[in-house]
Each structure stands twice: as structure tokens, then as C-alpha cells.
Amino acid sequence: MMILLFLIMFWAIAGFLIFNVEPSSISRFWHENVLTPFQKINTNVTKQAELNRIKVEQERQQAEAYQAYLALIRESFKYKNDGN
């Protein structure tokens, strides 16, 4: 971790002093090449998680409806057998 921090600081200092890089170009590089891809990945993961949550909720509702349907069938057979 310290090596990475050192490299980043060296790159920034070298950019300012040796290559005369403007801070705006470093900021633009950082946003275009580092932050934006991570934001896209995070957005895709968030969307996928939301879709998975919706899918699980739909499956749960279908299971509840099926259980209610089976209970209704059991009740109808119970009354049908009691009547005979």
C-alpha cells in the first residue's frame, strides 16, 4: 500500500515538475480512466442486484399464491368428503 501511495505521489510530482502537466489534465485522466469505469461497474452491479431482488420477490409471491391455491383445493376436498 505504501508503495502504491509512493508511486502515485511520485507520478504527481513528476508530472508537475518534470513534464509540466497541468492539474486539470491529471484530474481529467483520473475521472476518465479510473472513476468512470468503476462507476459503470457499480451501476451495473446495482441494477443487477435490483433485478435479482425483484425476481426473488416475484418468486415468493408466486409460491404464496400456489400455497393458497393448494390450501383451497384441500379445503374443497375436505368439504366434498364430509358431505358424503
Secondary structure as the mmCIF struct_conf table of DSSP 4:
data_model
#
loop_
_struct_conf.conf_type_id
_struct_conf.id
_struct_conf.beg_label_comp_id
_struct_conf.beg_label_asym_id
_struct_conf.beg_label_seq_id
_struct_conf.end_label_comp_id
_struct_conf.end_label_asym_id
_struct_conf.end_label_seq_id
HELX_RH_AL_P HELX_RH_AL_P1 MET A 2 LEU A 17
TURN_TY1_P TURN_TY1_P1 ILE A 18 ILE A 18
BEND BEND1 PHE A 19 PHE A 19
HELX_RH_AL_P HELX_RH_AL_P2 PRO A 23 TRP A 30
HELX_RH_PI_P HELX_RH_PI_P1 HIS A 31 LEU A 35
HELX_RH_AL_P HELX_RH_AL_P3 THR A 36 GLY A 83
#
